[in-house]
Amino acid sequence: MVQQDRRGSQSSVAVPDLPPGYVLRERVVAQLDAAVRAPLTLVTAPAGWGKTAALVAWARTVRIEAEPPVVRWVTSHAEGGADVPGQLLGALSEPSDFDGKRDGDNLLRVVDALQRPHVVVVDDVREISDPEALTELESLVRHGTGRLRLVLSCRRDPNLPLYRWRVDGSLTEVRTGDLSLTITETAQLLAAHDVALPSATLYALHSVTEGWPAGVRLAAMAMRGHPEPERVLDDGGPFSNAVGDFLTGEVIDPLPVETRRLLLETAIAPRLNAGLVEAITGRDDGARVLAELKGSNAFLTRNAGPGGWYRFHPLFARTLHAELLRRSPEMVAELHRRAAAWHGTYGIPAEALRHALLAEDWGGAVDTLERAWPDIVCGVRYDRPHETAPHAPSAEESADPRLPLAFAADRLRVGDLEGARDFLRRSGGDPQEPMVRAFAAAEAWLGGDARRMLAEVSEISANNDESKALTLLDEGEARLRLGELGAAGGPLHGALVLAQRAGMAQAQVAAASRLAVLESMRGRLRAAARLGRQALVTADRFGITDANDLGWVRMSLAGVYGEWDRIAEGDRLLDEALDLAAADPDLLVSIATVRARLRHGAGRLAAALEVLHTARREHGGAALAPAVERSLALTEAELRIGGGDLGAARRLVATGGDPEVFPGWAACVDASAALIEGKAAAAAATAAQYAAPSVDTALTWTVQAAILTSLAGRTLGDRNRVLRGLEVALDIAEEESFRRPFLVGGHQVRDLLANFAPLLPVYHPLAAELAAGSSPLAGGRNGGDANLVEPLTERELTVLRYLQGTMSNLEIASTLYVSVNTVKTHVKNIYRKLHAGRRREAVERARELRLL
């Protein structure tokens, strides 16, 4: 049944069919279920983001308070603006009663008369411009009786008082980020088109599409049956043409002429802020222009940080640039020259160099390199293998021997190792010159040769803050790659200080990101989180938004969140890191290692092992950094112990990478295996070497070794060993907020905390929290109190544990920060529930019931 309003929009009683090959996304359906509790739901995203398909899938299963509502569907694409109230009246009225005329009071009466919950989806709302329609819609939202839920699907926010409805709870919103495909959903959509990709290609596709459903679908169609599906992502092929046609027709061409001109002029810069827009276009209202472009959902997003930077979607940026070259090729060089000048003025030399090369301003490129080579050479790396490369001149066009070094710097920046080597060979520079040696060190780093990088850096004569920052950063990066954690910290800290003093944008980001990784590996979780945030804020300040270094930052922060038992946040950060890691096997394997630990922490051992097996299968041939290779082996060894395969765990410890890397971690694995085999004395001896804080051992493994020492001591009947180990573990855990080492220990560790933590000289609130809590690996609380007619409360259990020692009621009260009368009340209840007459009797009865 179809009705028509006065502007020609159609009201359809039936929900449309799903498009062929649609993959149901339970996550989005659940989000829409939650959103529709409000009177108005706004689903806003640019073209091709799957708004209609998501709403169709949801509308087929929606329930409001367990009751299936009546669902009405309106497709609104009238040229003169959407008449939403008229469409609602048409959708809610019987055909015989609807004459196409709108009446606000009549609409409210119709809504009041509804006997069942109704959901009306108004799809493809382009604009609501009629003042009368706006007034009626606002009245309807304010009037809401609970029987009508309105869902508007738009490409940009309609001019409604959304700010007011957000405050009073009348509005919920589903935005671009909510509708974007996750990596898993991307793989599912590809599978629906009979396309299976290796992980690296899948990550590259997700990175370039950023979860844009139309882009993924176009890629799937181009990849189906292709002998080399990874080549589909190369610029200029059928995929790029299909994306360009879609974006040009759906987004670019419908824009006003002036807006379209602005987009094309700024197409030469993938990242923009107000000042850069003004420098490129000659306007003086850059901030307003960017805000309007973002509001129009022209595939432009604002970074979350304080820097005021925006960036185009990668595929939209590629399409815009192609359109600029097609429509106004004569403007391109001048636009790049303006961008180069702005970046040079504001201390972002690597971008200044890139724009100078693209403008074919050879003299400007060489001047930029001469002035800022330390920051350019040691700067952040990007994973942009498909980015348009500057065209190098022939020898006749430019005889300057420094120009090949400028091109080498650009190739290093985008991770093109062979291109960088080619230009370095062409340069013919003096190998002893500091800048040439710095390039050689950077090439060694990109090639994975950390020892050669150290050798090159040691020969650089550093005579100012900039070159000193470069040499220290290179040394710290090399030692971190080699797993020499103790030797990496000093150079990296020194590099960060000097880079900040010299105003080196990229070196600051690189140093802070590597320090975040280092501190995460050392178990200094709070320092890692602080440095990671510092790296992200600094990067945003200078418009460095999609650098490979930021993938390392997010990976390290995910590791920190894993130790804090914040698994969902860790998973989200790893997904973000993957978008920056497609060509870096070290980062990809590191992400897999952290992901496996998160899965293990969630109690999903098989899923954790599968993550590692996939990483080995797809990156086993890569020359991994010693620290990354060893982490992979030891993580798998931990998982093997969790599955009871002690032999495999020991083989991985013995043969998985350099045994000199992470000895504390390896010792913990060995001690865990020995403890399971009943060799408590051997386990205690192995773990004891690392069970005290030391500059040479990561705190993560100090906590783990201390817990293992305590567990071994309990088996051996060594009460002092138990208490010493537990005290060390809890002291560090409370300082750094560790949770994971205790949670993955299961019942044994929880029993240890419950029975021995109260005997420590200092009260540890964390112990009570962990002992009372649960984890996927630990299961529920010890079930002995199920035999009691009236179970003990959590607070009574805490007091009971302190009754094992010699503390008086007054001392227990002081430790728990409660009054002595409260403690006496708890003790009285414990005695009554356990049928005991005194303290010793209560403790013995509790042990019989396995409460202690």
C-alpha positions in Angstrom: 0.0 0.0 0.0 1.5 3.4 -1.0 0.2 6.9 -0.1 1.5 10.2 -1.3 1.9 13.5 0.6 1.4 16.9 -0.9 5.1 17.2 -1.9 5.2 13.8 -3.7 7.0 11.7 -1.0 5.8 8.2 -0.7 4.5 6.5 2.5 4.8 2.8 2.3 2.9 0.6 4.7 5.4 -2.3 4.2 9.0 -2.3 5.1 11.2 -2.5 2.0 13.2 -5.7 1.2 16.8 -6.0 2.2 19.4 -5.6 -0.5 21.0 -8.8 -1.9 24.0 -10.0 0.1 23.2 -7.9 3.1 25.0 -9.2 6.3 22.9 -8.8 9.4 24.7 -6.8 12.1 23.4 -7.7 15.5 25.4 -4.8 17.0 23.6 -2.2 15.0 20.2 -3.8 15.5 20.8 -3.7 19.3 21.9 -0.1 19.1 18.7 0.9 17.3 16.6 -1.1 19.8 18.1 1.0 22.5 17.8 4.2 20.6 14.1 3.9 19.8 13.2 4.2 23.4 13.2 8.0 22.9 10.4 9.7 20.9 12.8 10.7 18.1 15.8 8.7 16.7 18.1 10.4 14.2 20.2 8.2 12.0 22.7 10.4 10.2 25.6 9.4 8.0 26.9 10.3 4.5 25.8 8.5 1.3 26.5 4.7 1.1 26.8 4.2 4.9 24.0 1.6 4.9 21.4 3.7 6.8 18.4 2.3 4.9 19.6 -1.3 5.0 20.3 -1.1 8.7 16.9 0.3 9.4 15.2 -2.3 7.3 17.0 -5.1 9.1 16.1 -3.6 12.4 12.4 -2.8 11.6 11.7 -6.5 10.9 12.5 -7.5 14.5 11.9 -4.3 16.6 10.0 -4.6 19.8 8.9 -1.9 22.3 8.5 -3.1 25.8 8.2 -6.7 24.6 5.4 -5.8 22.2 5.9 -5.8 18.4 4.9 -2.3 17.2 3.2 -1.4 14.0 6.0 -0.3 11.6 5.3 2.3 8.8 7.9 3.3 6.3 8.2 6.6 4.4 10.7 7.3 1.7 11.2 11.1 1.7 13.2 12.7 -1.2 11.0 15.6 -2.2 12.9 18.4 -4.0 11.3 21.2 -2.0 12.1 19.8 1.4 10.6 17.0 3.4 7.1 17.4 4.7 7.6 15.0 7.7 4.4 15.9 9.6 2.4 15.3 6.4 4.1 12.1 5.8 3.5 10.9 9.3 -0.2 11.8 9.0 -0.3 9.8 5.8 1.5 6.8 7.3 -0.7 6.7 10.4 -4.1 7.3 8.7 -6.2 4.9 6.9 -6.1 5.5 3.1 -9.8 6.4 3.0 -9.2 9.1 5.6 -6.2 10.7 4.1 -6.7 13.5 1.6 -3.1 14.7 1.4 -3.7 17.8 3.5 -1.7 18.4 6.6 -3.2 19.6 9.9 -1.0 19.8 13.0 -3.9 19.3 15.4 -5.2 16.4 13.4 -1.8 14.7 13.5 -1.7 15.0 17.3 -5.3 13.6 17.5 -4.2 10.7 15.3 -1.2 10.0 17.5 -3.3 10.2 20.7 -5.8 7.7 19.2 -3.1 5.0 18.6 -4.0 1.8 20.4 -0.6 0.0 19.8 2.9 1.3 19.7 3.8 2.6 16.2 7.2 3.2 14.6 7.4 5.4 11.6 10.7 5.4 9.7 11.2 8.4 7.4 14.0 7.4 5.1 16.3 9.7 3.1 15.2 13.0 4.6 17.2 15.6 2.6 15.9 18.8 4.1 13.1 20.1 6.3 12.7 23.7 5.2 9.0 24.5 5.7 8.6 26.6 9.0 5.1 25.1 9.5 6.5 21.6 9.2 9.3 22.4 11.6 6.8 23.7 14.2 4.5 20.7 13.9 7.4 18.3 14.2 8.7 20.0 17.3 5.2 20.0 18.8 4.9 16.3 18.1 8.2 15.4 19.8 7.2 17.5 22.8 3.7 16.1 22.9 4.9 12.4 22.6 2.4 10.0 24.3 4.7 7.0 24.2 2.7 5.3 21.4 4.7 6.8 18.6 8.4 6.5 17.9 9.8 8.5 15.0 13.0 7.6 13.2 14.5 10.0 10.7 17.3 8.9 8.3 19.4 11.7 6.9 22.6 12.6 5.3 23.0 15.7 7.4 21.3 17.0 10.5 18.0 18.6 9.8 17.5 22.2 11.1 15.6 21.0 14.2 16.3 22.0 17.9 18.4 18.9 18.4 20.5 20.5 21.2 17.3 20.9 23.3 16.1 17.4 22.7 19.5 15.9 23.6 19.2 17.6 27.0 15.6 16.6 27.8 16.1 13.0 26.6 13.7 13.2 23.6 16.4 12.4 21.1 18.8 9.5 20.5 21.3 9.5 17.7 23.0 6.9 15.5 26.0 8.3 13.7 28.6 7.4 11.1 30.8 5.7 13.6 28.0 3.5 14.8 27.1 2.4 11.2 30.7 1.8 10.1 31.7 -1.8 9.6 34.1 -3.4 12.1 36.9 -5.5 10.7 34.9 -8.6 11.5 31.8 -7.2 9.7 34.0 -6.3 6.8 35.2 -9.9 6.5 31.6 -11.1 6.7 30.5 -8.8 3.9 33.4 -10.0 1.8 32.5 -13.6 2.5 28.9 -12.9 1.4 30.4 -12.0 -2.0 32.6 -15.1 -2.0 35.8 -13.2 -1.2 38.3 -14.3 1.4 41.4 -12.2 2.0 44.6 -12.7 4.0 44.5 -10.6 7.2 47.0 -8.0 6.0 44.9 -7.3 2.9 41.7 -7.3 5.0 43.3 -4.7 7.3 44.4 -2.6 4.3 40.9 -2.7 2.9 39.4 -1.7 6.3 41.9 1.1 6.6 41.2 2.6 3.2 37.4 2.3 3.5 37.3 3.0 7.3 34.2 0.7 7.5 32.3 2.6 4.7 29.8 -0.1 3.7 29.4 1.0 0.1 33.2 1.1 -0.3 33.6 -2.4 1.0 30.8 -3.7 -1.2 32.4 -2.1 -4.3 35.7 -3.6 -3.3 34.1 -7.1 -2.9 32.6 -6.9 -6.3 35.9 -5.9 -7.8 37.8 -8.6 -5.9 35.5 -11.5 -6.7 37.4 -13.8 -9.0 40.4 -11.5 -9.2 43.7 -13.4 -9.2 45.4 -10.8 -7.1 42.7 -9.2 -4.9 45.2 -7.0 -3.0 45.9 -5.2 -6.3 42.3 -4.0 -6.4 43.1 -1.3 -3.9 45.7 0.3 -6.2 44.6 3.6 -7.5 43.3 3.8 -11.0 41.7 0.4 -11.3 38.0 -0.6 -11.5 37.5 -0.3 -7.7 38.8 3.3 -7.7 36.7 4.1 -10.8 33.6 2.7 -9.2 34.2 4.6 -5.9 34.9 7.8 -7.9 31.7 7.5 -9.9 29.6 6.9 -6.7 31.1 9.8 -4.7 31.1 12.2 -7.6 27.4 11.5 -8.4 26.1 11.2 -4.8 28.2 13.7 -2.9 30.3 16.1 -5.1 28.1 17.0 -8.0 25.0 17.8 -5.8 26.9 20.4 -3.8 26.6 24.1 -4.4 29.2 25.4 -6.9 31.1 27.4 -4.2 31.3 24.4 -1.8 32.5 22.2 -4.6 35.2 24.6 -5.5 36.4 24.7 -1.9 36.5 21.0 -1.7 38.6 20.7 -4.9 41.0 23.4 -3.8 41.6 21.7 -0.5 41.9 18.2 -2.1 45.7 18.5 -2.2 45.9 18.2 1.7 44.5 15.0 3.3 44.4 16.9 6.7 43.1 20.4 7.2 42.7 23.1 9.8 41.4 26.6 9.6 44.8 28.2 9.0 45.7 25.8 6.2 42.3 26.2 4.5 42.9 30.0 4.5 46.4 29.7 3.2 45.3 27.4 0.3 42.1 29.2 -0.7 42.9 32.8 0.2 39.8 33.0 2.4 39.6 34.3 5.9 36.8 32.1 7.3 38.5 28.7 7.3 37.0 27.6 10.6 33.4 28.3 9.3 34.1 26.5 6.1 35.3 23.4 7.8 32.4 23.4 10.2 29.9 23.7 7.4 31.6 21.0 5.3 31.6 18.6 8.3 27.9 19.5 9.0 27.0 18.6 5.4 28.5 15.1 5.9 30.9 15.6 3.0 33.1 12.8 4.2 35.0 15.2 6.4 35.6 14.4 10.1 37.0 16.4 12.9 39.8 14.8 15.0 38.9 14.2 18.6 41.9 16.1 20.0 42.4 19.8 20.7 44.3 20.7 17.5 41.3 21.7 15.4 42.3 19.3 12.5 39.9 17.7 10.1 40.6 15.0 7.6 38.8 13.6 4.5 37.9 10.0 4.2 40.8 8.3 2.3 38.6 7.3 -0.6 36.9 10.7 -0.8 40.3 12.4 -0.7 41.5 10.2 -3.6 38.3 11.0 -5.6 38.6 14.8 -4.9 42.2 14.8 -6.0 41.3 13.0 -9.2 38.5 15.5 -9.9 40.9 18.4 -9.3 43.4 17.0 -11.8 40.5 16.5 -14.3 38.9 19.8 -13.9 41.7 22.3 -13.0 45.1 20.7 -13.5 46.7 24.1 -13.9 45.9 24.9 -10.2 47.6 21.9 -8.6 51.2 23.1 -8.4 50.3 26.5 -7.0 48.0 24.9 -4.3 50.8 22.6 -3.3 53.2 25.6 -3.0 50.8 27.4 -0.7 50.5 24.3 1.4 54.2 23.9 1.6 54.7 27.4 2.7 52.1 27.1 5.5 53.5 23.8 6.8 57.0 25.2 6.8 55.9 28.3 8.7 54.1 26.2 11.4 56.8 23.7 12.1 55.6 20.6 10.2 58.6 20.2 7.8 57.9 16.7 6.5 54.5 17.9 5.1 56.2 21.0 3.8 58.8 18.8 2.0 56.0 16.6 0.5 54.0 19.5 -0.9 57.2 21.2 -2.3 58.0 17.9 -4.2 54.5 17.6 -5.5 54.6 21.3 -6.6 57.9 20.4 -8.4 59.5 23.2 -6.4 62.9 21.6 -6.3 64.7 24.5 -4.6 62.1 24.8 -1.9 62.2 21.0 -1.2 66.0 21.1 -0.8 65.9 24.2 1.4 63.3 22.4 3.6 65.5 19.3 3.9 68.6 21.3 4.7 66.8 23.3 7.4 65.0 20.4 9.2 66.5 17.1 8.2 66.7 15.7 11.7 63.0 16.0 12.3 62.2 14.8 8.7 64.5 11.8 8.9 63.6 10.6 12.4 60.0 11.5 12.0 56.9 9.4 12.1 56.1 6.8 9.4 52.9 6.5 7.5 51.4 3.5 5.9 50.3 4.9 2.6 51.6 2.5 -0.1 48.9 3.8 -2.5 49.6 7.5 -2.0 50.5 9.4 -5.1 54.3 9.7 -5.3 56.0 13.0 -6.4 57.4 12.8 -9.9 61.2 12.9 -9.7 63.0 15.1 -12.3 65.6 13.8 -14.7 69.3 14.6 -14.1 69.0 17.3 -16.8 66.1 19.0 -15.0 67.8 19.2 -11.7 71.5 18.7 -11.0 71.3 19.4 -7.2 72.7 16.3 -5.5 70.5 17.0 -2.4 67.3 16.5 -4.3 67.4 12.7 -4.4 67.7 12.8 -0.6 64.5 14.8 -0.5 62.8 12.1 -2.5 64.3 9.4 -0.3 62.9 11.2 2.7 59.4 11.2 1.1 59.7 7.5 0.4 60.9 6.7 3.9 57.9 8.6 5.2 55.4 6.4 3.4 57.2 3.1 4.1 58.5 2.6 0.6 61.9 0.8 1.4 62.9 0.1 -2.2 62.0 3.5 -3.4 64.1 5.0 -0.6 67.1 2.8 -1.4 66.9 3.8 -5.0 67.0 7.5 -4.3 69.8 7.1 -1.7 71.9 5.4 -4.3 71.2 8.2 -6.7 72.3 10.9 -4.2 75.9 10.0 -4.1 76.4 11.9 -0.9 79.4 11.6 1.4 78.7 8.6 3.7 80.4 10.3 6.6 78.2 13.4 6.5 75.7 13.4 9.4 72.6 13.8 7.2 73.6 11.0 4.9 74.4 8.7 7.9 71.0 9.6 9.4 69.3 8.5 6.1 71.3 5.3 6.3 70.1 4.7 9.8 66.5 5.3 8.8 66.8 2.9 5.9 68.2 0.3 8.2 65.3 0.8 10.6 62.7 0.5 7.8 64.5 -2.7 6.7 64.4 -4.2 10.2 68.2 -4.1 10.8 68.4 -2.6 14.3 72.0 -3.5 14.8 73.1 -1.7 11.6 70.9 1.2 12.7 72.9 1.4 16.0 76.2 1.3 14.1 75.2 4.2 11.8 73.9 6.3 14.6 77.0 5.9 16.7 79.0 7.6 13.8 76.8 10.7 13.6 78.4 13.8 14.9 75.6 15.6 16.8 76.4 19.2 17.5 72.9 20.7 18.2 69.7 19.8 19.9 68.0 18.6 16.7 70.8 16.2 15.7 71.2 15.0 19.3 67.5 14.3 19.5 67.8 12.3 16.2 70.6 10.1 17.4 69.0 9.4 20.8 65.7 8.6 19.2 67.3 6.2 16.8 69.4 4.5 19.5 66.3 4.1 21.7 64.2 2.7 18.9 66.9 0.2 17.9 67.4 -1.0 21.5 63.6 -1.3 22.0 63.4 -3.4 18.8 66.1 -5.7 20.1 64.3 -6.1 23.5 67.0 -4.2 25.5 64.4 -2.5 27.6 66.8 -1.2 30.3 69.0 0.4 27.7 66.2 2.0 25.6 64.7 4.2 28.3 67.4 6.7 28.7 67.9 7.6 25.0 64.2 7.8 24.4 63.6 10.1 27.4 66.5 12.3 26.3 65.2 12.4 22.7 61.7 13.5 23.9 63.2 16.3 26.1 65.4 17.6 23.3 62.7 17.3 20.6 60.3 19.4 22.8 63.0 22.0 23.4 63.8 22.2 19.7 60.1 22.2 18.6 60.6 19.0 16.5 57.0 18.0 15.8 57.5 14.5 14.4 60.4 13.6 16.7 58.2 14.5 19.7 55.4 12.1 18.5 57.9 9.3 17.6 59.7 9.6 21.0 56.5 9.7 23.1 55.0 6.8 21.1 58.1 4.6 21.6 58.3 5.5 25.3 54.6 4.5 25.7 55.5 1.1 24.1 58.5 0.7 26.4 56.7 1.6 29.6 53.9 -0.8 28.7 56.4 -3.6 28.2 58.1 -2.7 31.5 54.7 -2.9 33.3 54.8 0.8 34.2 51.1 1.1 33.3 50.4 4.6 34.5 53.5 6.0 32.7 52.6 4.2 29.5 49.1 5.6 29.6 50.3 9.1 30.2 52.9 8.9 27.5 50.4 7.4 25.1 48.0 10.2 25.6 50.8 12.7 25.3 51.8 11.2 21.9 48.2 11.4 20.7 47.7 15.0 21.8 51.0 16.1 20.3 50.2 14.3 17.0 46.8 16.0 16.9 48.4 19.4 17.6 50.5 19.1 14.4 47.9 17.3 12.3 49.7 13.9 12.4 46.6 11.7 12.5 47.3 8.5 10.6 50.9 7.7 11.3 52.2 4.2 11.9 53.6 5.4 15.2 50.1 6.1 16.5 49.2 2.4 15.8 52.0 1.5 18.2 50.6 3.9 20.7 47.2 2.4 20.5 48.6 -1.1 20.7 50.5 -0.2 23.9 47.5 1.4 25.4 45.4 -1.7 24.6 48.0 -3.7 26.5 47.7 -1.4 29.5 43.9 -1.7 29.4 44.2 -5.4 29.3 46.3 -5.4 32.5 43.6 -3.2 34.0 40.9 -5.7 32.9 39.2 -3.2 30.6 38.9 -5.6 27.8 36.3 -3.9 25.6 38.4 -0.7 25.6 41.5 -2.7 24.7 39.8 -4.3 21.8 38.6 -1.0 20.5 42.1 0.4 20.6 43.5 -2.6 18.7 40.9 -2.2 16.0 42.1 1.4 15.6 45.7 0.3 15.6 45.0 -2.2 12.8 43.9 0.7 10.5 47.5 2.1 10.8 49.4 -1.2 10.5 48.7 -2.9 7.2 52.3 -3.0 6.0 54.2 -3.3 9.4 54.5 -7.0 10.4 56.0 -6.1 13.7 53.0 -4.0 14.6 50.5 -6.6 13.2 52.1 -9.4 15.3 52.2 -7.2 18.4 48.5 -6.4 18.0 47.8 -10.1 17.7 49.8 -10.8 20.8 47.9 -8.2 22.8 44.6 -9.4 21.3 45.4 -13.0 22.4 46.0 -11.8 26.0 42.7 -10.0 26.0 40.9 -13.1 24.7 42.7 -15.1 27.4 41.7 -12.6 30.1 38.1 -12.9 28.9 38.2 -16.7 29.4 38.3 -17.5 25.6 41.4 -19.7 25.4 40.6 -21.3 22.0 40.0 -17.8 20.5 43.3 -16.6 21.9 45.2 -19.4 20.4 43.5 -18.9 17.0 44.6 -15.3 17.0 48.2 -16.3 17.4 48.0 -19.2 14.9 46.6 -16.7 12.3 49.5 -14.3 13.1 52.1 -17.1 12.6 50.5 -18.3 9.4 50.4 -14.9 7.8 53.6 -13.3 9.1 55.8 -16.3 9.9 58.1 -15.5 7.0 58.7 -11.9 8.1 61.9 -10.8 9.8 60.3 -9.8 13.1 62.0 -7.7 15.7 63.5 -9.9 18.5 61.2 -8.4 21.1 58.1 -9.0 19.0 59.2 -12.6 18.1 59.9 -13.4 21.8 56.5 -11.9 22.9 54.7 -14.0 20.4 56.4 -17.2 21.6 55.9 -16.5 25.3 52.3 -15.5 24.9 51.6 -18.7 23.2 53.5 -20.6 25.9 51.2 -19.0 28.5 48.1 -20.1 26.6 49.5 -23.6 26.2 49.9 -23.9 29.9 46.3 -22.7 30.3 45.3 -25.6 28.0 47.4 -28.1 29.9 50.0 -28.6 27.2 53.1 -28.1 29.3 55.5 -29.7 26.8 54.6 -27.3 24.1 54.9 -24.4 26.5 58.4 -25.4 27.5 59.4 -25.9 23.8 58.2 -22.4 23.0 60.2 -20.9 25.9 63.3 -22.8 24.8 63.2 -22.2 21.1 60.8 -19.2 20.5 63.1 -16.3 19.7 66.1 -15.0 21.6 66.2 -16.4 25.1 68.0 -13.3 26.3 64.9 -11.3 25.7 62.3 -11.1 28.5 64.0 -13.6 30.9 61.5 -12.7 33.6 58.5 -13.6 31.5 60.2 -16.9 30.5 60.9 -17.7 34.1 57.2 -17.1 35.0 56.1 -19.5 32.3 58.6 -22.1 33.5 57.5 -21.7 37.1 53.8 -22.0 36.2 54.5 -25.3 34.4 56.5 -26.6 37.4 53.7 -25.6 39.8 51.2 -27.5 37.7 53.5 -30.6 37.7 53.6 -30.5 41.5 57.2 -29.3 41.6 56.5 -26.5 44.1 60.2 -26.1 45.2 61.4 -25.8 41.6 58.6 -23.3 40.9 59.5 -21.2 43.9 63.2 -21.2 43.0 62.6 -20.1 39.4 60.1 -17.4 40.3 62.0 -16.0 43.2 64.7 -14.6 40.9 62.2 -12.1 39.6 59.8 -11.8 42.5 61.2 -8.5 43.8 61.1 -5.1 42.1 64.2 -4.5 39.9 65.1 -2.1 37.2 65.9 -5.1 35.0 62.5 -6.8 35.3 59.2 -5.6 34.0 56.7 -5.0 36.8 54.2 -7.2 35.0 56.5 -10.2 35.5 57.5 -9.1 39.0 53.8 -9.3 40.0 53.4 -12.6 38.3 56.6 -14.1 39.8 55.5 -12.9 43.3 52.1 -14.5 42.9 53.8 -17.8 41.7 56.2 -17.6 44.7 53.2 -17.2 47.0 51.3 -20.1 45.5 54.4 -22.3 45.7 54.9 -21.3 49.3 51.4 -22.3 50.2 52.0 -25.8 48.7 55.2 -26.1 50.6 53.6 -24.9 53.8 55.9 -21.9 53.9 53.7 -19.2 55.4 56.4 -16.5 55.3 57.0 -17.1 51.6 53.3 -16.8 50.9 53.0 -13.5 52.7 56.1 -12.0 51.2 55.1 -12.8 47.6 51.5 -11.6 48.2 52.7 -8.4 49.7 55.0 -7.6 46.7 52.3 -8.4 44.2 49.7 -6.3 45.9 52.0 -3.4 46.5 52.8 -3.1 42.8 49.3 -4.0 41.7 47.8 -1.2 43.8 50.4 1.3 42.5 49.9 0.5 38.8 46.3 -0.9 39.0 47.1 -4.4 37.8 44.2 -6.8 37.7 44.9 -9.4 35.0 47.6 -11.4 36.8 45.2 -12.1 39.7 42.2 -12.7 37.5 43.8 -15.3 35.2 45.1 -17.1 38.2 41.6 -18.6 38.9 40.4 -20.1 42.1 43.9 -20.7 43.5 44.8 -17.0 43.5 41.4 -15.9 44.8 41.7 -18.3 47.7 45.2 -17.0 48.3 43.9 -13.5 48.5 40.9 -14.4 50.6 42.9 -16.4 53.2 46.3 -14.6 53.4 45.8 -11.0 52.4 44.1 -10.3 55.8 47.2 -11.5 57.5 49.4 -8.9 55.9 50.6 -6.0 58.1 49.0 -3.4 55.7 45.4 -3.6 54.5 45.1 -3.9 50.7 41.7 -2.8 49.4 42.5 -4.4 46.1 42.8 -7.8 47.7 39.3 -7.6 49.1 38.0 -6.5 45.7 39.7 -9.3 43.8 38.8 -11.9 46.3 35.2 -11.0 46.3 34.9 -10.4 42.5 34.8 -12.9 39.7 36.4 -13.3 36.4 35.7 -15.5 33.3 38.6 -17.6 34.4 38.0 -17.7 38.1 34.4 -18.6 38.1 32.1 -17.7 40.9 32.7 -17.4 44.6 33.8 -20.4 46.6 30.7 -22.3 47.1 31.1 -23.5 50.7 28.6 -21.1 52.2 25.9 -22.9 50.1 25.8 -25.3 53.1 24.7 -22.5 55.4 21.1 -21.8 56.0 21.9 -18.1 56.0 25.0 -17.3 53.9 27.6 -14.8 55.0 27.6 -11.4 53.4 30.7 -10.1 51.6 31.5 -7.8 54.5 31.1 -10.7 57.0 33.5 -12.8 54.9 36.0 -10.0 55.0 35.8 -9.8 58.8 36.0 -13.6 59.0 39.3 -13.6 57.1 40.8 -11.2 59.6 39.6 -13.4 62.5 42.2 -15.9 61.4 45.0 -13.6 62.7 45.6 -12.0 66.1 44.1 -8.6 65.3 41.6 -7.3 67.9 38.2 -6.1 67.0 39.5 -2.5 67.4 42.4 -3.2 65.0 40.1 -4.8 62.4 37.8 -1.8 62.7 40.7 0.6 62.1 41.9 -1.4 59.1 38.4 -1.5 57.5 37.6 2.1 58.4 34.5 1.2 60.3 33.5 1.5 63.9 34.3 -1.1 66.5 30.6 -1.6 67.1 30.1 -2.5 63.4 32.9 -5.1 63.6 31.3 -6.5 66.8 27.9 -6.8 64.9 29.6 -8.6 62.0 31.4 -11.0 64.4 28.2 -11.7 66.3 26.4 -12.6 62.9 29.4 -14.8 61.9 29.2 -16.8 65.1 25.4 -17.2 64.8 25.5 -18.3 61.1 28.4 -20.7 61.7 27.0 -22.0 65.0 30.2 -21.0 66.8 30.8 -19.7 70.3 34.2 -18.1 69.9 36.7 -16.9 67.3 38.8 -20.2 67.0 35.6 -22.2 66.6 34.3 -19.9 63.9 37.6 -20.1 62.0 37.7 -23.9 62.2 34.0 -24.2 61.1 34.7 -21.8 58.2 37.7 -23.9 57.0 35.5 -27.0 57.1 33.0 -25.3 54.9 35.9 -24.1 52.6 35.0 -20.5 53.3 38.7 -20.0 54.3 
